[in-house]
Structures are given as structure tokens and as C-alpha cells.
Amino acid sequence: MLQRVFHLEENQTTVRRELLGGLTTFMTMAYVVVVNPRILAESGMPLEGVLFATCISSAFATLVMGLWANYPIALAPGMSLNAYFTYSIVIGRGVPWQTALGVVFLSGLVFLVLTLTNIREHIVNDIPDCLKHGTAAGIGLFIAFIGLRNAKVIVANPVTFVGLGKVTDWEFLLAVAGLLLIAILVSRRVGGAILIGIVAIAFAGIPLGLSHWPEHLFSVPHPSGTLFKLDLRGATKLGLGELVFVFFFVDLFDNVGTLIGVCEQGGFLRDGKLPRASRALLADAFGTMAGALTGTSTVTSYIESAAGVAAGARTGLGNIVIAALFLAAVFCAPLVAAIPTYATAPALILVGALMCGALARVRWNDFTEAFPAFLTLVATPLTFSIATGLSLGLLSFTFLKLGSGRYREITPLIWILSALFVLRYAFLGAE
């Protein structure tokens, strides 16, 4: 049955690899179960309800991706979008969180319509190869930067913006030890190397007091605080249209960038195109609508999925594991919260290094291809936004092709996207 549903042999994988890959992905993104509720709780939402919504919407969207699209890409409420929800819409504009959830639902409905009409699939497949490679490497640097920050290897510095952390810090030392351990295991082709490293470093921190056994293994979910509390009538009022657009716009290109980057790393692209792209894009549309109904912000693909791909996941079977763990996290929130960030940081750094291999496929001898790839590469981690990196890369691609007289290489869709990006920055500038 597994062979028939997931085509394991065709994708050169095994059940064991898929299970390890799924478990690894969940371990690297388990923080969302704790962080997302804490961020949204600042908007006045009940934390217990958001925790339930986070796990349910993540499990649902991840299952859709695994069963319908057969890709090992997990989904959960996006970190940048939950911050926009809380700090820009609810706190900044004074919009009730119930109305903001209605806005999220409407944006998910827009995703669904554009996906069913194949517009989003064309967007994914028409992005130039140089930007696909640059996005993959840019996400790699992004992941590595997050890992280095979580490990306290990189810290804020008022003079140089960032600097080296304290080498005497135990979290610093354990994270570096974990990185070396995982790197050695990977170089020796040890199966489950990333997962072994995460677990080993987490246990190593217990006698040092850096990680602890959870006080409770189980907790009872409390969904009533946010379940079906969205206000669609308020969301349709005049003046909220631009909020729907911003949610749609940011998620569209964050999701597209993540899909391209992870699929590039996993070797899922065929002639620069993503097979079953529409099916993959339906997952975040349904996930976002489910999240709004249950009580959380926009659901999107997670770049941490690259950790599971690096661990061997190649099909949607890995997503079944991830979804099951998200459902278990509804009842085991204290156990999930016990995973320290310094233990998952080495996995992110190593995956970032692996993803930078995509740069070898950029045509560096063609400046109209090389510069957009480079700009995407550096802008993604420096702006802390996949969408911004991709947009700047695409705009530079359009202007360079146009300026060099090679405008025939610009597809109609790229023209449209470039115009939309110009409008986006004009809109942000007006704010």
C-alpha cells in the first residue's frame, strides 16, 4: 500500500528513511508549537486555543501536502506572518483578533481560487532557473543564520550589527559540538545523522541545567477560546482589503520561495519545473483556511523541511509522521517545549551548507543570470525574508534582461510579477 500511494522505489527511498526524515523535520520545527501561541497571545488570543489551532492546522496542511502532492514538505503557521498579524494588524491598527482571523481566511480563499485556476503553478514554473538556484542557496544561508543565532554563535552587536558570541557559553559549546558530531556522521554516511545529533546534544544539556525533563508529559487541549471565533463580516468591511492583499502577497512568495528551495535541494524539479505544483500549493490554501477557522494566522511551507530532505525524506510518507507528531503535540505540549533551541541549531546550520550547493548550477558567466541569483542569495538572509529576496532577484532579472536588449527572455508572467513587485514596494514606501 505504501509503495502504491507514495511510489517509494520510484523516488529511491525506503520506509525507514521517510520515517527518519519526517521525525527530523518535526524536531527542527517543533518550536512553532510553543512560539506561535506566544506571539499570537500578545494580540489577546487565548494561548491554549492558539496551541490547539497551531497543531491541528499544521497536521491538516502537512497531510494534504503528503497525501495529495507526495512531497516531504511540512506546513505550519508562518513566523513572519504571525508577527504581522499581531504587531501590525491587531496592535498597530487596532483590528480585533477575531476580524484579523477573518482576513486570514479570506486570503486563504484567494490562494485557493488562484491555485485551482493554475495561476500559482505558472508562477512557480515560470520563475527563471537562476532565481530558483539563488533562492535555494539564499534559504540555505537564511537557515544557517537562524541556526547560528539560536546557538548563540552569532549575537547582536551595536557597532558591527552582528558578532561572535561568548565562547565560554555552554549553549555555544554544545551547539558547536553538535554541529561537528552531525557533520562527521553525515560525512561517514550514517543514517539519521541529524536526528542523532539533536537528541545527543539535548541529553548532554540536562546535567548542565540547560535542558530539563518536562514536568508533565500530557496536557488537555482547550480549543474553545479561538475555535470558529473569526469575524468574516468585519473582515469584508471597506478598508481591510489591503490587509487581505498583504497576507496573500507575502505568503504567496514566501511559500513559492520555500517550495522552490526545498524542492531544488531534494532534486524534485524536472527541467526547472515542479511536478504536481498545483497540488502542493493547495496545501497552504486549505491549511490557511483551517488555521483561521481554528484560531491561528497564515499557514505556509516551512524551510525546516530541508532538514528532513537532507535526512533522506523524498515522499509524502515523511509528512504522515510529521502530521502524527503535530497531533500528538496537542496533548504533549510540555514534552515538545522541552526541546531546546541550541539542540536543533546545528541541524539548521548543516542543512544551510548543503543547500548552498545549488549555486554551482548558476550560469556565472552570464551576468544577467548571475547578478539576480547573487542578489536573491544575499537579500534573503539579510532582510530576514524569503519573499523580499525573491522579489529583489526577480526585479533585477527583469531590468537586466531589458537593459541588455534580451527582453524576449522575459515571459509575460515575469512582466506581471515585476509590476506587482514595483507596486508592493511603492505601497510599503507609502506606509
C-alpha positions in Angstrom: 0.0 0.0 0.0 2.8 2.4 0.9 4.5 1.7 -2.4 1.3 2.3 -4.4 0.5 5.6 -2.6 3.9 7.1 -2.2 6.0 5.4 -5.0 8.9 4.7 -2.7 11.0 2.8 -5.2 10.5 5.3 -7.9 11.8 8.0 -5.6 14.7 5.8 -4.5 13.8 5.8 -0.8 12.7 3.5 1.9 10.1 3.5 4.8 13.0 3.9 7.3 14.4 6.9 5.5 10.9 8.5 5.3 10.3 7.9 9.0 13.7 9.4 10.0 13.2 12.3 7.6 9.8 13.1 9.0 10.9 12.9 12.6 13.9 15.1 11.8 11.8 17.8 10.2 9.4 17.8 13.1 12.3 18.1 15.6 13.7 21.1 13.8 10.3 22.9 13.6 8.7 21.8 16.9 9.4 25.3 18.2 6.4 26.5 16.3 4.1 24.7 18.8 5.4 27.0 21.5 6.5 30.2 19.7 3.4 30.7 17.6 0.9 30.7 20.5 3.2 33.0 22.5 3.3 35.6 19.6 -0.4 35.5 18.9 -1.2 35.6 22.6 0.1 39.1 22.6 -2.8 40.1 20.4 -5.2 39.0 23.2 -5.9 35.5 21.8 -6.1 32.6 24.4 -2.8 30.8 24.4 -4.4 27.3 24.8 -6.7 27.9 21.9 -3.9 29.0 19.6 -1.8 26.0 20.7 -4.6 23.7 19.6 -5.1 25.6 16.3 -1.4 25.5 15.6 -1.1 21.8 15.9 -4.4 21.0 14.1 -3.8 23.3 11.1 -0.2 22.1 10.8 -1.2 18.5 10.8 -4.0 19.0 8.3 -2.0 21.0 5.8 1.0 18.7 6.1 -1.3 15.7 5.4 -2.7 17.4 2.3 0.9 18.0 1.1 1.9 14.4 1.8 -1.1 12.5 0.5 -2.2 14.8 -2.3 1.2 16.2 -3.6 3.5 13.4 -2.3 6.2 15.9 -1.2 8.1 15.8 2.2 7.4 19.4 2.9 5.8 20.3 6.2 3.5 23.3 6.8 2.7 25.4 9.9 1.8 28.9 10.8 4.4 31.2 9.3 6.7 33.1 11.8 6.8 36.3 9.8 3.1 36.3 9.2 2.1 35.7 12.8 4.3 38.7 13.7 2.5 40.8 11.0 -0.9 39.5 12.4 -0.1 40.5 16.0 2.1 43.6 15.8 0.9 45.3 12.5 -2.8 44.4 12.3 -4.1 43.8 15.8 -1.8 46.0 17.9 -0.7 48.5 15.2 -4.1 49.1 13.6 -6.3 48.2 16.5 -8.2 45.5 14.5 -9.8 42.9 16.8 -8.1 39.5 16.5 -11.4 37.9 15.5 -11.5 40.2 12.5 -7.9 39.6 11.7 -8.7 35.9 11.6 -11.4 36.7 9.1 -8.8 38.5 7.0 -6.6 35.4 7.1 -9.5 33.2 6.0 -10.2 35.5 3.0 -6.6 35.4 2.0 -6.7 31.6 2.1 -9.7 31.7 -0.1 -7.8 33.8 -2.6 -5.0 31.3 -2.5 -7.5 28.5 -3.3 -9.0 30.3 -6.3 -5.7 31.1 -7.8 -4.4 27.6 -7.3 -7.5 26.0 -8.9 -7.0 28.2 -11.9 -3.4 27.2 -12.1 -2.1 30.8 -11.8 0.1 29.9 -8.8 1.5 26.9 -10.6 2.6 29.1 -13.5 4.2 31.4 -11.1 6.3 28.6 -9.6 7.3 27.1 -13.0 8.0 30.4 -14.8 10.5 31.7 -12.3 13.9 31.7 -14.0 16.4 28.9 -13.2 18.9 31.4 -11.9 16.4 32.6 -9.3 15.5 29.1 -8.3 19.1 28.3 -7.6 19.7 31.6 -5.9 16.6 31.1 -3.8 17.7 27.6 -2.7 21.1 28.9 -1.6 19.5 32.0 -0.1 17.3 29.9 2.1 20.3 27.9 3.0 22.1 31.0 4.3 18.8 32.0 6.0 18.5 28.7 7.8 22.2 28.7 8.7 21.9 32.3 10.1 18.9 31.3 12.2 20.8 28.2 13.5 23.9 30.3 14.4 21.7 32.8 16.2 19.9 30.0 18.1 23.2 28.5 19.1 24.4 32.0 20.3 27.4 31.7 18.0 26.2 34.9 16.4 24.8 37.7 18.6 23.8 41.3 18.1 26.5 43.9 18.2 25.7 47.6 18.3 28.8 48.5 16.3 29.1 45.8 13.7 25.4 44.7 13.8 26.4 41.0 14.5 29.4 39.5 16.2 30.8 36.3 17.7 29.1 35.1 20.9 30.8 34.1 24.1 32.8 31.0 23.5 32.6 30.2 27.2 28.8 29.9 27.0 27.7 26.3 27.4 24.9 26.6 24.8 27.6 27.9 22.3 29.9 25.0 23.1 27.2 22.3 22.9 25.8 23.6 19.6 29.3 23.6 18.1 29.9 20.1 19.4 26.6 19.1 17.9 27.5 20.6 14.6 30.8 18.7 14.5 29.0 15.5 15.5 26.4 15.8 12.8 28.9 16.8 10.2 31.1 13.8 11.0 28.2 11.4 10.9 27.0 12.9 7.6 30.4 12.6 6.1 30.5 8.9 7.2 27.0 8.4 5.6 25.4 7.4 8.9 21.7 7.2 8.6 19.7 9.6 10.8 22.8 11.6 11.5 20.9 14.9 12.0 18.4 13.3 14.4 21.2 11.5 16.4 22.9 14.9 16.8 19.8 16.7 18.0 19.0 14.0 20.6 22.6 13.7 21.8 23.0 17.4 22.4 19.6 17.7 24.1 20.6 15.0 26.5 24.1 16.5 27.0 22.5 19.7 28.3 20.5 18.0 31.1 23.3 17.7 33.6 24.4 21.3 32.8 20.9 22.6 33.6 20.4 23.8 30.0 17.6 21.4 29.2 15.2 19.7 31.5 12.8 16.8 31.7 9.3 18.2 31.3 7.3 18.5 34.5 4.3 16.9 32.7 4.1 14.7 29.6 0.5 15.3 28.8 -1.9 18.3 28.8 -5.5 18.6 27.9 -6.3 20.8 24.8 -8.5 23.8 25.2 -9.7 24.9 21.7 -12.9 26.8 22.6 -11.1 30.1 23.1 -10.4 30.5 19.4 -12.4 27.8 17.6 -14.7 29.4 15.0 -14.2 32.8 16.5 -13.2 34.5 13.2 -15.3 37.5 12.2 -15.8 37.3 8.4 -18.3 40.2 8.3 -15.9 42.5 9.9 -13.1 41.3 7.6 -15.2 42.2 4.5 -15.6 45.9 5.6 -14.1 48.6 3.4 -10.5 49.3 4.5 -9.4 45.7 5.2 -8.9 44.8 1.5 -5.2 45.9 1.6 -4.7 43.6 4.6 -6.0 40.6 2.7 -3.7 41.6 -0.1 -0.6 41.8 2.2 -1.3 38.4 3.7 -1.8 37.0 0.2 1.2 38.6 -1.3 3.7 37.8 1.5 2.5 34.2 1.9 2.4 33.6 -1.9 6.1 34.4 -2.4 7.3 33.0 0.9 5.6 29.7 0.1 6.8 29.7 -3.5 10.3 30.5 -2.4 10.3 27.7 0.2 8.8 25.2 -2.3 11.5 26.1 -4.9 14.3 26.0 -2.4 13.4 22.7 -0.7 12.5 21.0 -4.0 15.7 22.2 -5.5 17.6 20.6 -2.6 15.6 17.4 -2.9 16.0 17.1 -6.6 12.2 17.2 -7.2 12.4 19.8 -10.0 12.1 18.5 -13.6 13.6 20.7 -16.3 13.3 23.6 -13.9 9.6 22.9 -13.2 7.9 21.4 -10.2 5.6 18.4 -10.9 2.3 18.5 -9.2 2.8 22.1 -8.3 -0.9 22.9 -8.0 -1.4 20.0 -5.6 1.5 21.3 -3.4 0.1 24.8 -3.5 -3.4 23.6 -2.4 -1.9 22.5 0.9 -1.2 26.0 2.2 -4.6 27.3 0.9 -6.5 24.7 2.8 -4.2 25.0 5.8 -4.6 28.7 6.0 -8.4 28.4 5.9 -8.3 25.7 8.5 -6.0 27.7 10.7 -8.3 30.7 10.5 -11.3 28.6 11.5 -9.5 27.0 14.5 -7.6 30.2 15.5 -4.2 30.9 14.1 -2.5 33.0 11.4 -1.5 32.1 7.9 -0.1 28.5 7.3 2.8 28.2 4.9 5.5 25.7 3.9 8.4 25.6 6.3 12.1 25.9 5.3 12.9 23.4 8.1 11.6 20.7 5.8 15.0 20.8 4.2 16.4 19.1 7.3 14.1 16.1 6.7 15.0 16.1 3.0 18.7 16.1 4.0 17.9 13.2 6.3 16.5 11.1 3.4 12.8 12.0 3.1 11.7 12.0 -0.6 8.0 11.4 -0.5 4.8 12.4 1.4 5.3 9.4 3.7 7.5 11.6 5.9 4.7 14.0 6.2 2.5 11.4 7.7 5.0 11.2 10.5 5.1 14.9 10.9 1.3 15.2 11.0 1.0 12.5 13.6 3.6 14.2 15.8 1.7 17.5 15.5 -1.5 15.8 16.6 0.4 14.2 19.5 1.8 17.7 20.4 -1.8 18.8 21.1 -1.6 16.5 24.2 2.1 16.6 24.7 2.9 20.3 24.6 5.2 20.2 27.7 7.3 17.5 26.0 7.6 19.4 22.8 8.5 22.6 24.7 11.4 20.7 26.3 13.4 20.5 23.0 16.0 23.3 23.4 16.8 25.6 20.5 20.5 25.0 20.8 20.0 21.3 20.1 18.3 21.9 16.8 20.6 24.8 15.8 23.4 22.5 14.4 20.9 20.8 12.1 19.9 24.1 10.6 23.5 25.2 10.1 24.4 21.9 8.3 21.3 21.9 6.1 22.1 25.5 5.2 25.5 24.4 4.0 24.0 21.6 1.9 21.5 23.9 0.2 24.3 26.3 -0.9 25.3 23.6 -3.4 22.6 24.9 -5.7 24.9 27.9 -6.5 27.1 25.5 -8.7 24.2 25.4 -11.2 24.0 29.2 -11.7 25.5 30.4 -15.0 28.0 32.7 -13.5 29.4 33.6 -16.9 26.1 35.3 -17.8 25.8 38.5 -15.7 22.1 38.8 -16.4 21.7 35.5 -14.7 24.5 35.7 -12.1 23.6 39.1 -10.5 19.9 38.2 -9.9 21.0 34.9 -8.3 23.5 36.8 -6.2 21.0 39.4 -5.1 18.5 36.8 -4.1 21.2 34.9 -2.3 22.3 37.8 -0.1 18.9 39.6 0.3 17.1 36.6 1.7 19.1 36.3 5.0 20.0 40.0 5.3 16.3 41.1 5.1 15.2 38.0 7.0 12.6 37.4 4.3 12.4 34.8 1.5 9.7 36.9 -0.2 11.9 40.0 -0.3 14.9 38.1 -1.6 12.9 36.6 -4.4 11.3 39.9 -5.3 14.6 41.8 -5.5 16.1 39.0 -7.5 13.2 38.9 -9.9 13.2 42.7 -10.4 16.9 42.7 -11.1 16.4 39.9 -13.6 13.7 41.9 -15.5 15.7 45.2 -15.5 19.0 43.5 -16.6 17.3 41.5 -19.4 15.5 44.6 -20.6 18.6 46.8 -20.3 20.8 44.3 -22.2 18.3 44.0 -25.0 17.3 40.5 -24.2 13.7 41.4 -23.3 12.4 38.3 -25.3 13.7 36.2 -22.4 11.2 37.9 -20.1 7.9 35.9 -20.0 4.5 37.6 -19.7 4.2 36.3 -16.2 7.5 37.7 -15.2 6.4 41.1 -16.5 3.3 40.9 -14.4 5.1 39.8 -11.3 7.7 42.6 -11.8 4.9 45.2 -12.0 3.3 43.8 -8.8 6.6 43.9 -7.0 7.1 47.5 -8.0 3.6 48.3 -6.7 4.4 46.3 -3.5 7.5 48.5 -2.8 5.6 51.6 -3.7 2.9 50.6 -1.2 5.4 49.9 1.5 7.1 53.2 0.8 3.8 55.0 1.2 3.4 53.4 4.7 
